[in-house]
Amino acid sequence: MTIWAAEVEVERRPDLPARRRAAEHAVQTLDRDDPAWRAAMNELQAVLTEAREATA
């Protein structure tokens, strides 16, 4: 239920889907050795954490 609530929160807020899409794109296109790849992974985690905290 928590995962579902976080996904709804991501879609409900205009800023979060755009941040998630950009981070997902970077993760999928960058080499894992690139520091930007780690930054993108951190951004994905930040988006999900923000959404979970908003629903708690």
mmCIF entry with sequence, helices, sheets and N, C-alpha, C, O atoms, coordinates in Angstrom:
data_MODEL
# 
_entry.id   MODEL 
# 
_entity.id                         1 
_entity.type                       polymer 
_entity.pdbx_number_of_molecules   1 
# 
_entity_poly.entity_id                      1 
_entity_poly.type                           'polypeptide(L)' 
_entity_poly.nstd_linkage                   no 
_entity_poly.nstd_monomer                   no 
_entity_poly.pdbx_seq_one_letter_code       MTIWAAEVEVERRPDLPARRRAAEHAVQTLDRDDPAWRAAMNELQAVLTEAREATA 
_entity_poly.pdbx_seq_one_letter_code_can   MTIWAAEVEVERRPDLPARRRAAEHAVQTLDRDDPAWRAAMNELQAVLTEAREATA 
_entity_poly.pdbx_strand_id                 A 
# 
loop_
_entity_poly_seq.entity_id 
_entity_poly_seq.num 
_entity_poly_seq.mon_id 
_entity_poly_seq.hetero 
1 1  MET n 
1 2  THR n 
1 3  ILE n 
1 4  TRP n 
1 5  ALA n 
1 6  ALA n 
1 7  GLU n 
1 8  VAL n 
1 9  GLU n 
1 10 VAL n 
1 11 GLU n 
1 12 ARG n 
1 13 ARG n 
1 14 PRO n 
1 15 ASP n 
1 16 LEU n 
1 17 PRO n 
1 18 ALA n 
1 19 ARG n 
1 20 ARG n 
1 21 ARG n 
1 22 ALA n 
1 23 ALA n 
1 24 GLU n 
1 25 HIS n 
1 26 ALA n 
1 27 VAL n 
1 28 GLN n 
1 29 THR n 
1 30 LEU n 
1 31 ASP n 
1 32 ARG n 
1 33 ASP n 
1 34 ASP n 
1 35 PRO n 
1 36 ALA n 
1 37 TRP n 
1 38 ARG n 
1 39 ALA n 
1 40 ALA n 
1 41 MET n 
1 42 ASN n 
1 43 GLU n 
1 44 LEU n 
1 45 GLN n 
1 46 ALA n 
1 47 VAL n 
1 48 LEU n 
1 49 THR n 
1 50 GLU n 
1 51 ALA n 
1 52 ARG n 
1 53 GLU n 
1 54 ALA n 
1 55 THR n 
1 56 ALA n 
# 
_struct_asym.id          A 
_struct_asym.entity_id   1 
# 
loop_
_struct_conf.conf_type_id 
_struct_conf.id 
_struct_conf.pdbx_PDB_helix_id 
_struct_conf.beg_label_comp_id 
_struct_conf.beg_label_asym_id 
_struct_conf.beg_label_seq_id 
_struct_conf.pdbx_beg_PDB_ins_code 
_struct_conf.end_label_comp_id 
_struct_conf.end_label_asym_id 
_struct_conf.end_label_seq_id 
_struct_conf.pdbx_end_PDB_ins_code 
_struct_conf.beg_auth_comp_id 
_struct_conf.beg_auth_asym_id 
_struct_conf.beg_auth_seq_id 
_struct_conf.end_auth_comp_id 
_struct_conf.end_auth_asym_id 
_struct_conf.end_auth_seq_id 
_struct_conf.pdbx_PDB_helix_class 
_struct_conf.details 
_struct_conf.pdbx_PDB_helix_length 
HELX_P HELX_P1 AA1 THR A 2  ? ARG A 12 ? THR A 2  ARG A 12 1 ? 11 
HELX_P HELX_P2 AA2 ASP A 15 ? THR A 29 ? ASP A 15 THR A 29 1 ? 15 
HELX_P HELX_P3 AA3 PRO A 35 ? THR A 55 ? PRO A 35 THR A 55 1 ? 21 
# 
_struct_conf_type.id          HELX_P 
_struct_conf_type.criteria    ? 
_struct_conf_type.reference   ? 
# 
loop_
_atom_site.group_PDB 
_atom_site.id 
_atom_site.type_symbol 
_atom_site.label_atom_id 
_atom_site.label_alt_id 
_atom_site.label_comp_id 
_atom_site.label_asym_id 
_atom_site.label_entity_id 
_atom_site.label_seq_id 
_atom_site.pdbx_PDB_ins_code 
_atom_site.Cartn_x 
_atom_site.Cartn_y 
_atom_site.Cartn_z 
_atom_site.occupancy 
_atom_site.B_iso_or_equiv 
_atom_site.pdbx_formal_charge 
_atom_site.auth_seq_id 
_atom_site.auth_comp_id 
_atom_site.auth_asym_id 
_atom_site.auth_atom_id 
_atom_site.pdbx_PDB_model_num 
ATOM 1   N N  . MET A 1 1  ? 0.822  -1.189 0.000   1.00 0.00 ? 1  MET A N  1 
ATOM 2   C CA . MET A 1 1  ? 0.000  0.000  0.000   1.00 0.00 ? 1  MET A CA 1 
ATOM 3   C C  . MET A 1 1  ? 0.873  1.262  0.000   1.00 0.00 ? 1  MET A C  1 
ATOM 4   O O  . MET A 1 1  ? 0.533  2.256  -0.642  1.00 0.00 ? 1  MET A O  1 
ATOM 5   N N  . THR A 1 2  ? 1.986  1.215  0.716   1.00 0.00 ? 2  THR A N  1 
ATOM 6   C CA . THR A 1 2  ? 2.885  2.361  0.802   1.00 0.00 ? 2  THR A CA 1 
ATOM 7   C C  . THR A 1 2  ? 3.476  2.695  -0.566  1.00 0.00 ? 2  THR A C  1 
ATOM 8   O O  . THR A 1 2  ? 3.578  3.865  -0.937  1.00 0.00 ? 2  THR A O  1 
ATOM 9   N N  . ILE A 1 3  ? 3.861  1.668  -1.306  1.00 0.00 ? 3  ILE A N  1 
ATOM 10  C CA . ILE A 1 3  ? 4.426  1.879  -2.648  1.00 0.00 ? 3  ILE A CA 1 
ATOM 11  C C  . ILE A 1 3  ? 3.378  2.517  -3.553  1.00 0.00 ? 3  ILE A C  1 
ATOM 12  O O  . ILE A 1 3  ? 3.674  3.461  -4.286  1.00 0.00 ? 3  ILE A O  1 
ATOM 13  N N  . TRP A 1 4  ? 2.159  2.001  -3.499  1.00 0.00 ? 4  TRP A N  1 
ATOM 14  C CA . TRP A 1 4  ? 1.081  2.544  -4.321  1.00 0.00 ? 4  TRP A CA 1 
ATOM 15  C C  . TRP A 1 4  ? 0.813  4.003  -3.962  1.00 0.00 ? 4  TRP A C  1 
ATOM 16  O O  . TRP A 1 4  ? 0.653  4.843  -4.848  1.00 0.00 ? 4  TRP A O  1 
ATOM 17  N N  . ALA A 1 5  ? 0.763  4.303  -2.676  1.00 0.00 ? 5  ALA A N  1 
ATOM 18  C CA . ALA A 1 5  ? 0.504  5.681  -2.246  1.00 0.00 ? 5  ALA A CA 1 
ATOM 19  C C  . ALA A 1 5  ? 1.610  6.619  -2.729  1.00 0.00 ? 5  ALA A C  1 
ATOM 20  O O  . ALA A 1 5  ? 1.334  7.748  -3.135  1.00 0.00 ? 5  ALA A O  1 
ATOM 21  N N  . ALA A 1 6  ? 2.848  6.159  -2.685  1.00 0.00 ? 6  ALA A N  1 
ATOM 22  C CA . ALA A 1 6  ? 3.959  6.991  -3.161  1.00 0.00 ? 6  ALA A CA 1 
ATOM 23  C C  . ALA A 1 6  ? 3.856  7.221  -4.662  1.00 0.00 ? 6  ALA A C  1 
ATOM 24  O O  . ALA A 1 6  ? 4.116  8.328  -5.133  1.00 0.00 ? 6  ALA A O  1 
ATOM 25  N N  . GLU A 1 7  ? 3.482  6.197  -5.419  1.00 0.00 ? 7  GLU A N  1 
ATOM 26  C CA . GLU A 1 7  ? 3.321  6.365  -6.872  1.00 0.00 ? 7  GLU A CA 1 
ATOM 27  C C  . GLU A 1 7  ? 2.216  7.360  -7.194  1.00 0.00 ? 7  GLU A C  1 
ATOM 28  O O  . GLU A 1 7  ? 2.360  8.174  -8.106  1.00 0.00 ? 7  GLU A O  1 
ATOM 29  N N  . VAL A 1 8  ? 1.131  7.302  -6.465  1.00 0.00 ? 8  VAL A N  1 
ATOM 30  C CA . VAL A 1 8  ? 0.042  8.265  -6.662  1.00 0.00 ? 8  VAL A CA 1 
ATOM 31  C C  . VAL A 1 8  ? 0.529  9.673  -6.349  1.00 0.00 ? 8  VAL A C  1 
ATOM 32  O O  . VAL A 1 8  ? 0.209  10.618 -7.070  1.00 0.00 ? 8  VAL A O  1 
ATOM 33  N N  . GLU A 1 9  ? 1.298  9.813  -5.279  1.00 0.00 ? 9  GLU A N  1 
ATOM 34  C CA . GLU A 1 9  ? 1.829  11.129 -4.903  1.00 0.00 ? 9  GLU A CA 1 
ATOM 35  C C  . GLU A 1 9  ? 2.762  11.667 -5.985  1.00 0.00 ? 9  GLU A C  1 
ATOM 36  O O  . GLU A 1 9  ? 2.723  12.856 -6.300  1.00 0.00 ? 9  GLU A O  1 
ATOM 37  N N  . VAL A 1 10 ? 3.595  10.807 -6.551  1.00 0.00 ? 10 VAL A N  1 
ATOM 38  C CA . VAL A 1 10 ? 4.497  11.241 -7.628  1.00 0.00 ? 10 VAL A CA 1 
ATOM 39  C C  . VAL A 1 10 ? 3.676  11.786 -8.793  1.00 0.00 ? 10 VAL A C  1 
ATOM 40  O O  . VAL A 1 10 ? 3.993  12.850 -9.325  1.00 0.00 ? 10 VAL A O  1 
ATOM 41  N N  . GLU A 1 11 ? 2.647  11.087 -9.187  1.00 0.00 ? 11 GLU A N  1 
ATOM 42  C CA . GLU A 1 11 ? 1.835  11.514 -10.333 1.00 0.00 ? 11 GLU A CA 1 
ATOM 43  C C  . GLU A 1 11 ? 0.954  12.720 -10.015 1.00 0.00 ? 11 GLU A C  1 
ATOM 44  O O  . GLU A 1 11 ? 0.588  13.475 -10.915 1.00 0.00 ? 11 GLU A O  1 
ATOM 45  N N  . ARG A 1 12 ? 0.624  12.897 -8.778  1.00 0.00 ? 12 ARG A N  1 
ATOM 46  C CA . ARG A 1 12 ? -0.249 13.995 -8.368  1.00 0.00 ? 12 ARG A CA 1 
ATOM 47  C C  . ARG A 1 12 ? 0.463  15.342 -8.403  1.00 0.00 ? 12 ARG A C  1 
ATOM 48  O O  . ARG A 1 12 ? -0.161 16.376 -8.641  1.00 0.00 ? 12 ARG A O  1 
ATOM 49  N N  . ARG A 1 13 ? 1.753  15.324 -8.168  1.00 0.00 ? 13 ARG A N  1 
ATOM 50  C CA . ARG A 1 13 ? 2.521  16.565 -8.110  1.00 0.00 ? 13 ARG A CA 1 
ATOM 51  C C  . ARG A 1 13 ? 3.252  16.803 -9.423  1.00 0.00 ? 13 ARG A C  1 
ATOM 52  O O  . ARG A 1 13 ? 3.936  15.903 -9.912  1.00 0.00 ? 13 ARG A O  1 
ATOM 53  N N  . PRO A 1 14 ? 3.128  17.984 -10.003 1.00 0.00 ? 14 PRO A N  1 
ATOM 54  C CA . PRO A 1 14 ? 3.708  18.240 -11.321 1.00 0.00 ? 14 PRO A CA 1 
ATOM 55  C C  . PRO A 1 14 ? 5.236  18.164 -11.376 1.00 0.00 ? 14 PRO A C  1 
ATOM 56  O O  . PRO A 1 14 ? 5.787  17.828 -12.424 1.00 0.00 ? 14 PRO A O  1 
ATOM 57  N N  . ASP A 1 15 ? 5.924  18.462 -10.294 1.00 0.00 ? 15 ASP A N  1 
ATOM 58  C CA . ASP A 1 15 ? 7.381  18.475 -10.326 1.00 0.00 ? 15 ASP A CA 1 
ATOM 59  C C  . ASP A 1 15 ? 7.993  17.076 -10.248 1.00 0.00 ? 15 ASP A C  1 
ATOM 60  O O  . ASP A 1 15 ? 9.044  16.838 -10.843 1.00 0.00 ? 15 ASP A O  1 
ATOM 61  N N  . LEU A 1 16 ? 7.377  16.171 -9.547  1.00 0.00 ? 16 LEU A N  1 
ATOM 62  C CA . LEU A 1 16 ? 7.986  14.866 -9.319  1.00 0.00 ? 16 LEU A CA 1 
ATOM 63  C C  . LEU A 1 16 ? 8.074  13.977 -10.560 1.00 0.00 ? 16 LEU A C  1 
ATOM 64  O O  . LEU A 1 16 ? 9.118  13.356 -10.761 1.00 0.00 ? 16 LEU A O  1 
ATOM 65  N N  . PRO A 1 17 ? 7.053  13.877 -11.397 1.00 0.00 ? 17 PRO A N  1 
ATOM 66  C CA . PRO A 1 17 ? 7.202  13.022 -12.587 1.00 0.00 ? 17 PRO A CA 1 
ATOM 67  C C  . PRO A 1 17 ? 8.323  13.497 -13.517 1.00 0.00 ? 17 PRO A C  1 
ATOM 68  O O  . PRO A 1 17 ? 9.048  12.684 -14.091 1.00 0.00 ? 17 PRO A O  1 
ATOM 69  N N  . ALA A 1 18 ? 8.456  14.806 -13.660 1.00 0.00 ? 18 ALA A N  1 
ATOM 70  C CA . ALA A 1 18 ? 9.510  15.337 -14.534 1.00 0.00 ? 18 ALA A CA 1 
ATOM 71  C C  . ALA A 1 18 ? 10.888 15.018 -13.966 1.00 0.00 ? 18 ALA A C  1 
ATOM 72  O O  . ALA A 1 18 ? 11.795 14.635 -14.704 1.00 0.00 ? 18 ALA A O  1 
ATOM 73  N N  . ARG A 1 19 ? 11.044 15.175 -12.664 1.00 0.00 ? 19 ARG A N  1 
ATOM 74  C CA . ARG A 1 19 ? 12.324 14.843 -12.025 1.00 0.00 ? 19 ARG A CA 1 
ATOM 75  C C  . ARG A 1 19 ? 12.622 13.355 -12.167 1.00 0.00 ? 19 ARG A C  1 
ATOM 76  O O  . ARG A 1 19 ? 13.756 12.968 -12.451 1.00 0.00 ? 19 ARG A O  1 
ATOM 77  N N  . ARG A 1 20 ? 11.609 12.530 -11.970 1.00 0.00 ? 20 ARG A N  1 
ATOM 78  C CA . ARG A 1 20 ? 11.819 11.084 -12.070 1.00 0.00 ? 20 ARG A CA 1 
ATOM 79  C C  . ARG A 1 20 ? 12.171 10.684 -13.498 1.00 0.00 ? 20 ARG A C  1 
ATOM 80  O O  . ARG A 1 20 ? 13.086 9.886  -13.704 1.00 0.00 ? 20 ARG A O  1 
ATOM 81  N N  . ARG A 1 21 ? 11.463 11.222 -14.483 1.00 0.00 ? 21 ARG A N  1 
ATOM 82  C CA . ARG A 1 21 ? 11.765 10.890 -15.889 1.00 0.00 ? 21 ARG A CA 1 
ATOM 83  C C  . ARG A 1 21 ? 13.184 11.284 -16.267 1.00 0.00 ? 21 ARG A C  1 
ATOM 84  O O  . ARG A 1 21 ? 13.888 10.519 -16.926 1.00 0.00 ? 21 ARG A O  1 
ATOM 85  N N  . ALA A 1 22 ? 13.606 12.471 -15.853 1.00 0.00 ? 22 ALA A N  1 
ATOM 86  C CA . ALA A 1 22 ? 14.961 12.929 -16.177 1.00 0.00 ? 22 ALA A CA 1 
ATOM 87  C C  . ALA A 1 22 ? 16.007 12.027 -15.523 1.00 0.00 ? 22 ALA A C  1 
ATOM 88  O O  . ALA A 1 22 ? 17.000 11.664 -16.154 1.00 0.00 ? 22 ALA A O  1 
ATOM 89  N N  . ALA A 1 23 ? 15.787 11.674 -14.281 1.00 0.00 ? 23 ALA A N  1 
ATOM 90  C CA . ALA A 1 23 ? 16.738 10.806 -13.586 1.00 0.00 ? 23 ALA A CA 1 
ATOM 91  C C  . ALA A 1 23 ? 16.750 9.411  -14.199 1.00 0.00 ? 23 ALA A C  1 
ATOM 92  O O  . ALA A 1 23 ? 17.818 8.824  -14.373 1.00 0.00 ? 23 ALA A O  1 
ATOM 93  N N  . GLU A 1 24 ? 15.583 8.874  -14.527 1.00 0.00 ? 24 GLU A N  1 
ATOM 94  C CA . GLU A 1 24 ? 15.520 7.548  -15.149 1.00 0.00 ? 24 GLU A CA 1 
ATOM 95  C C  . GLU A 1 24 ? 16.234 7.548  -16.497 1.00 0.00 ? 24 GLU A C  1 
ATOM 96  O O  . GLU A 1 24 ? 16.934 6.592  -16.834 1.00 0.00 ? 24 GLU A O  1 
ATOM 97  N N  . HIS A 1 25 ? 16.059 8.611  -17.260 1.00 0.00 ? 25 HIS A N  1 
ATOM 98  C CA . HIS A 1 25 ? 16.731 8.705  -18.557 1.00 0.00 ? 25 HIS A CA 1 
ATOM 99  C C  . HIS A 1 25 ? 18.246 8.700  -18.365 1.00 0.00 ? 25 HIS A C  1 
ATOM 100 O O  . HIS A 1 25 ? 18.964 8.004  -19.083 1.00 0.00 ? 25 HIS A O  1 
ATOM 101 N N  . ALA A 1 26 ? 18.720 9.467  -17.409 1.00 0.00 ? 26 ALA A N  1 
ATOM 102 C CA . ALA A 1 26 ? 20.163 9.523  -17.149 1.00 0.00 ? 26 ALA A CA 1 
ATOM 103 C C  . ALA A 1 26 ? 20.688 8.160  -16.716 1.00 0.00 ? 26 ALA A C  1 
ATOM 104 O O  . ALA A 1 26 ? 21.748 7.729  -17.169 1.00 0.00 ? 26 ALA A O  1 
ATOM 105 N N  . VAL A 1 27 ? 19.962 7.488  -15.852 1.00 0.00 ? 27 VAL A N  1 
ATOM 106 C CA . VAL A 1 27 ? 20.384 6.168  -15.382 1.00 0.00 ? 27 VAL A CA 1 
ATOM 107 C C  . VAL A 1 27 ? 20.471 5.179  -16.546 1.00 0.00 ? 27 VAL A C  1 
ATOM 108 O O  . VAL A 1 27 ? 21.374 4.343  -16.594 1.00 0.00 ? 27 VAL A O  1 
ATOM 109 N N  . GLN A 1 28 ? 19.541 5.281  -17.466 1.00 0.00 ? 28 GLN A N  1 
ATOM 110 C CA . GLN A 1 28 ? 19.495 4.334  -18.583 1.00 0.00 ? 28 GLN A CA 1 
ATOM 111 C C  . GLN A 1 28 ? 20.505 4.649  -19.676 1.00 0.00 ? 28 GLN A C  1 
ATOM 112 O O  . GLN A 1 28 ? 20.863 3.763  -20.452 1.00 0.00 ? 28 GLN A O  1 
ATOM 113 N N  . THR A 1 29 ? 20.973 5.891  -19.754 1.00 0.00 ? 29 THR A N  1 
ATOM 114 C CA . THR A 1 29 ? 21.844 6.266  -20.869 1.00 0.00 ? 29 THR A CA 1 
ATOM 115 C C  . THR A 1 29 ? 23.299 6.511  -20.478 1.00 0.00 ? 29 THR A C  1 
ATOM 116 O O  . THR A 1 29 ? 24.184 6.450  -21.331 1.00 0.00 ? 29 THR A O  1 
ATOM 117 N N  . LEU A 1 30 ? 23.551 6.782  -19.222 1.00 0.00 ? 30 LEU A N  1 
ATOM 118 C CA . LEU A 1 30 ? 24.923 7.054  -18.786 1.00 0.00 ? 30 LEU A CA 1 
ATOM 119 C C  . LEU A 1 30 ? 25.633 5.767  -18.398 1.00 0.00 ? 30 LEU A C  1 
ATOM 120 O O  . LEU A 1 30 ? 25.005 4.774  -18.033 1.00 0.00 ? 30 LEU A O  1 
ATOM 121 N N  . ASP A 1 31 ? 26.933 5.808  -18.485 1.00 0.00 ? 31 ASP A N  1 
ATOM 122 C CA . ASP A 1 31 ? 27.760 4.705  -18.024 1.00 0.00 ? 31 ASP A CA 1 
ATOM 123 C C  . ASP A 1 31 ? 27.789 4.723  -16.502 1.00 0.00 ? 31 ASP A C  1 
ATOM 124 O O  . ASP A 1 31 ? 27.813 5.792  -15.892 1.00 0.00 ? 31 ASP A O  1 
ATOM 125 N N  . ARG A 1 32 ? 27.785 3.556  -15.896 1.00 0.00 ? 32 ARG A N  1 
ATOM 126 C CA . ARG A 1 32 ? 27.771 3.484  -14.433 1.00 0.00 ? 32 ARG A CA 1 
ATOM 127 C C  . ARG A 1 32 ? 29.019 4.074  -13.786 1.00 0.00 ? 32 ARG A C  1 
ATOM 128 O O  . ARG A 1 32 ? 29.001 4.400  -12.599 1.00 0.00 ? 32 ARG A O  1 
ATOM 129 N N  . ASP A 1 33 ? 30.072 4.211  -14.527 1.00 0.00 ? 33 ASP A N  1 
ATOM 130 C CA . ASP A 1 33 ? 31.293 4.819  -13.996 1.00 0.00 ? 33 ASP A CA 1 
ATOM 131 C C  . ASP A 1 33 ? 31.228 6.346  -13.994 1.00 0.00 ? 33 ASP A C  1 
ATOM 132 O O  . ASP A 1 33 ? 32.056 7.004  -13.364 1.00 0.00 ? 33 ASP A O  1 
ATOM 133 N N  . ASP A 1 34 ? 30.259 6.899  -14.688 1.00 0.00 ? 34 ASP A N  1 
ATOM 134 C CA . ASP A 1 34 ? 30.083 8.351  -14.762 1.00 0.00 ? 34 ASP A CA 1 
ATOM 135 C C  . ASP A 1 34 ? 29.485 8.847  -13.435 1.00 0.00 ? 34 ASP A C  1 
ATOM 136 O O  . ASP A 1 34 ? 28.472 8.309  -12.988 1.00 0.00 ? 34 ASP A O  1 
ATOM 137 N N  . PRO A 1 35 ? 30.082 9.846  -12.805 1.00 0.00 ? 35 PRO A N  1 
ATOM 138 C CA . PRO A 1 35 ? 29.521 10.379 -11.547 1.00 0.00 ? 35 PRO A CA 1 
ATOM 139 C C  . PRO A 1 35 ? 28.083 10.879 -11.701 1.00 0.00 ? 35 PRO A C  1 
ATOM 140 O O  . PRO A 1 35 ? 27.324 10.893 -10.732 1.00 0.00 ? 35 PRO A O  1 
ATOM 141 N N  . ALA A 1 36 ? 27.716 11.283 -12.895 1.00 0.00 ? 36 ALA A N  1 
ATOM 142 C CA . ALA A 1 36 ? 26.343 11.738 -13.133 1.00 0.00 ? 36 ALA A CA 1 
ATOM 143 C C  . ALA A 1 36 ? 25.349 10.592 -12.989 1.00 0.00 ? 36 ALA A C  1 
ATOM 144 O O  . ALA A 1 36 ? 24.186 10.815 -12.653 1.00 0.00 ? 36 ALA A O  1 
ATOM 145 N N  . TRP A 1 37 ? 25.801 9.365  -13.243 1.00 0.00 ? 37 TRP A N  1 
ATOM 146 C CA . TRP A 1 37 ? 24.925 8.193  -13.069 1.00 0.00 ? 37 TRP A CA 1 
ATOM 147 C C  . TRP A 1 37 ? 24.546 8.061  -11.596 1.00 0.00 ? 37 TRP A C  1 
ATOM 148 O O  . TRP A 1 37 ? 23.378 7.845  -11.272 1.00 0.00 ? 37 TRP A O  1 
ATOM 149 N N  . ARG A 1 38 ? 25.520 8.188  -10.710 1.00 0.00 ? 38 ARG A N  1 
ATOM 150 C CA . ARG A 1 38 ? 25.253 8.101  -9.267  1.00 0.00 ? 38 ARG A CA 1 
ATOM 151 C C  . ARG A 1 38 ? 24.350 9.248  -8.837  1.00 0.00 ? 38 ARG A C  1 
ATOM 152 O O  . ARG A 1 38 ? 23.455 9.051  -8.015  1.00 0.00 ? 38 ARG A O  1 
ATOM 153 N N  . ALA A 1 39 ? 24.568 10.431 -9.374  1.00 0.00 ? 39 ALA A N  1 
ATOM 154 C CA . ALA A 1 39 ? 23.715 11.581 -9.045  1.00 0.00 ? 39 ALA A CA 1 
ATOM 155 C C  . ALA A 1 39 ? 22.271 11.319 -9.478  1.00 0.00 ? 39 ALA A C  1 
ATOM 156 O O  . ALA A 1 39 ? 21.331 11.671 -8.765  1.00 0.00 ? 39 ALA A O  1 
ATOM 157 N N  . ALA A 1 40 ? 22.101 10.706 -10.637 1.00 0.00 ? 40 ALA A N  1 
ATOM 158 C CA . ALA A 1 40 ? 20.756 10.377 -11.118 1.00 0.00 ? 40 ALA A CA 1 
ATOM 159 C C  . ALA A 1 40 ? 20.094 9.342  -10.219 1.00 0.00 ? 40 ALA A C  1 
ATOM 160 O O  . ALA A 1 40 ? 18.902 9.444  -9.930  1.00 0.00 ? 40 ALA A O  1 
ATOM 161 N N  . MET A 1 41 ? 20.851 8.355  -9.777  1.00 0.00 ? 41 MET A N  1 
ATOM 162 C CA . MET A 1 41 ? 20.300 7.362  -8.851  1.00 0.00 ? 41 MET A CA 1 
ATOM 163 C C  . MET A 1 41 ? 19.887 8.021  -7.531  1.00 0.00 ? 41 MET A C  1 
ATOM 164 O O  . MET A 1 41 ? 18.849 7.689  -6.959  1.00 0.00 ? 41 MET A O  1 
ATOM 165 N N  . ASN A 1 42 ? 20.702 8.945  -7.064  1.00 0.00 ? 42 ASN A N  1 
ATOM 166 C CA . ASN A 1 42 ? 20.362 9.686  -5.843  1.00 0.00 ? 42 ASN A CA 1 
ATOM 167 C C  . ASN A 1 42 ? 19.097 10.505 -6.035  1.00 0.00 ? 42 ASN A C  1 
ATOM 168 O O  . ASN A 1 42 ? 18.278 10.614 -5.121  1.00 0.00 ? 42 ASN A O  1 
ATOM 169 N N  . GLU A 1 43 ? 18.934 11.082 -7.218  1.00 0.00 ? 43 GLU A N  1 
ATOM 170 C CA . GLU A 1 43 ? 17.728 11.864 -7.516  1.00 0.00 ? 43 GLU A CA 1 
ATOM 171 C C  . GLU A 1 43 ? 16.488 10.965 -7.536  1.00 0.00 ? 43 GLU A C  1 
ATOM 172 O O  . GLU A 1 43 ? 15.436 11.346 -7.023  1.00 0.00 ? 43 GLU A O  1 
ATOM 173 N N  . LEU A 1 44 ? 16.612 9.791  -8.120  1.00 0.00 ? 44 LEU A N  1 
ATOM 174 C CA . LEU A 1 44 ? 15.481 8.850  -8.108  1.00 0.00 ? 44 LEU A CA 1 
ATOM 175 C C  . LEU A 1 44 ? 15.079 8.528  -6.675  1.00 0.00 ? 44 LEU A C  1 
ATOM 176 O O  . LEU A 1 44 ? 13.896 8.538  -6.336  1.00 0.00 ? 44 LEU A O  1 
ATOM 177 N N  . GLN A 1 45 ? 16.056 8.246  -5.849  1.00 0.00 ? 45 GLN A N  1 
ATOM 178 C CA . GLN A 1 45 ? 15.776 7.948  -4.444  1.00 0.00 ? 45 GLN A CA 1 
ATOM 179 C C  . GLN A 1 45 ? 15.144 9.140  -3.746  1.00 0.00 ? 45 GLN A C  1 
ATOM 180 O O  . GLN A 1 45 ? 14.227 8.972  -2.942  1.00 0.00 ? 45 GLN A O  1 
ATOM 181 N N  . ALA A 1 46 ? 15.620 10.336 -4.043  1.00 0.00 ? 46 ALA A N  1 
ATOM 182 C CA . ALA A 1 46 ? 15.072 11.544 -3.423  1.00 0.00 ? 46 ALA A CA 1 
ATOM 183 C C  . ALA A 1 46 ? 13.609 11.749 -3.807  1.00 0.00 ? 46 ALA A C  1 
ATOM 184 O O  . ALA A 1 46 ? 12.792 12.135 -2.971  1.00 0.00 ? 46 ALA A O  1 
ATOM 185 N N  . VAL A 1 47 ? 13.284 11.493 -5.061  1.00 0.00 ? 47 VAL A N  1 
ATOM 186 C CA . VAL A 1 47 ? 11.888 11.633 -5.514  1.00 0.00 ? 47 VAL A CA 1 
ATOM 187 C C  . VAL A 1 47 ? 10.996 10.666 -4.749  1.00 0.00 ? 47 VAL A C  1 
ATOM 188 O O  . VAL A 1 47 ? 9.937  11.054 -4.255  1.00 0.00 ? 47 VAL A O  1 
ATOM 189 N N  . LEU A 1 48 ? 11.416 9.415  -4.648  1.00 0.00 ? 48 LEU A N  1 
ATOM 190 C CA . LEU A 1 48 ? 10.603 8.420  -3.952  1.00 0.00 ? 48 LEU A CA 1 
ATOM 191 C C  . LEU A 1 48 ? 10.501 8.724  -2.457  1.00 0.00 ? 48 LEU A C  1 
ATOM 192 O O  . LEU A 1 48 ? 9.443  8.549  -1.853  1.00 0.00 ? 48 LEU A O  1 
ATOM 193 N N  . THR A 1 49 ? 11.586 9.173  -1.875  1.00 0.00 ? 49 THR A N  1 
ATOM 194 C CA . THR A 1 49 ? 11.556 9.526  -0.452  1.00 0.00 ? 49 THR A CA 1 
ATOM 195 C C  . THR A 1 49 ? 10.611 10.697 -0.217  1.00 0.00 ? 49 THR A C  1 
ATOM 196 O O  . THR A 1 49 ? 9.821  10.682 0.727   1.00 0.00 ? 49 THR A O  1 
ATOM 197 N N  . GLU A 1 50 ? 10.688 11.702 -1.066  1.00 0.00 ? 50 GLU A N  1 
ATOM 198 C CA . GLU A 1 50 ? 9.797  12.858 -0.939  1.00 0.00 ? 50 GLU A CA 1 
ATOM 199 C C  . GLU A 1 50 ? 8.334  12.453 -1.044  1.00 0.00 ? 50 GLU A C  1 
ATOM 200 O O  . GLU A 1 50 ? 7.487  12.940 -0.295  1.00 0.00 ? 50 GLU A O  1 
ATOM 201 N N  . ALA A 1 51 ? 8.049  11.563 -1.978  1.00 0.00 ? 51 ALA A N  1 
ATOM 202 C CA . ALA A 1 51 ? 6.659  11.102 -2.160  1.00 0.00 ? 51 ALA A CA 1 
ATOM 203 C C  . ALA A 1 51 ? 6.203  10.277 -0.955  1.00 0.00 ? 51 ALA A C  1 
ATOM 204 O O  . ALA A 1 51 ? 5.078  10.438 -0.483  1.00 0.00 ? 51 ALA A O  1 
ATOM 205 N N  . ARG A 1 52 ? 7.069  9.402  -0.463  1.00 0.00 ? 52 ARG A N  1 
ATOM 206 C CA . ARG A 1 52 ? 6.694  8.589  0.715   1.00 0.00 ? 52 ARG A CA 1 
ATOM 207 C C  . ARG A 1 52 ? 6.460  9.465  1.936   1.00 0.00 ? 52 ARG A C  1 
ATOM 208 O O  . ARG A 1 52 ? 5.507  9.247  2.683   1.00 0.00 ? 52 ARG A O  1 
ATOM 209 N N  . GLU A 1 53 ? 7.314  10.445 2.143   1.00 0.00 ? 53 GLU A N  1 
ATOM 210 C CA . GLU A 1 53 ? 7.167  11.333 3.297   1.00 0.00 ? 53 GLU A CA 1 
ATOM 211 C C  . GLU A 1 53 ? 5.876  12.153 3.203   1.00 0.00 ? 53 GLU A C  1 
ATOM 212 O O  . GLU A 1 53 ? 5.249  12.449 4.221   1.00 0.00 ? 53 GLU A O  1 
ATOM 213 N N  . ALA A 1 54 ? 5.490  12.511 2.000   1.00 0.00 ? 54 ALA A N  1 
ATOM 214 C CA . ALA A 1 54 ? 4.264  13.285 1.814   1.00 0.00 ? 54 ALA A CA 1 
ATOM 215 C C  . ALA A 1 54 ? 3.014  12.457 2.136   1.00 0.00 ? 54 ALA A C  1 
ATOM 216 O O  . ALA A 1 54 ? 1.971  13.007 2.488   1.00 0.00 ? 54 ALA A O  1 
ATOM 217 N N  . THR A 1 55 ? 3.131  11.148 2.015   1.00 0.00 ? 55 THR A N  1 
ATOM 218 C CA . THR A 1 55 ? 1.961  10.296 2.266   1.00 0.00 ? 55 THR A CA 1 
ATOM 219 C C  . THR A 1 55 ? 1.948  9.716  3.674   1.00 0.00 ? 55 THR A C  1 
ATOM 220 O O  . THR A 1 55 ? 0.989  9.053  4.069   1.00 0.00 ? 55 THR A O  1 
ATOM 221 N N  . ALA A 1 56 ? 3.005  9.964  4.422   1.00 0.00 ? 56 ALA A N  1 
ATOM 222 C CA . ALA A 1 56 ? 3.087  9.393  5.798   1.00 0.00 ? 56 ALA A CA 1 
ATOM 223 C C  . ALA A 1 56 ? 2.245  10.174 6.772   1.00 0.00 ? 56 ALA A C  1 
ATOM 224 O O  . ALA A 1 56 ? 2.198  9.837  7.955   1.00 0.00 ? 56 ALA A O  1 
# 
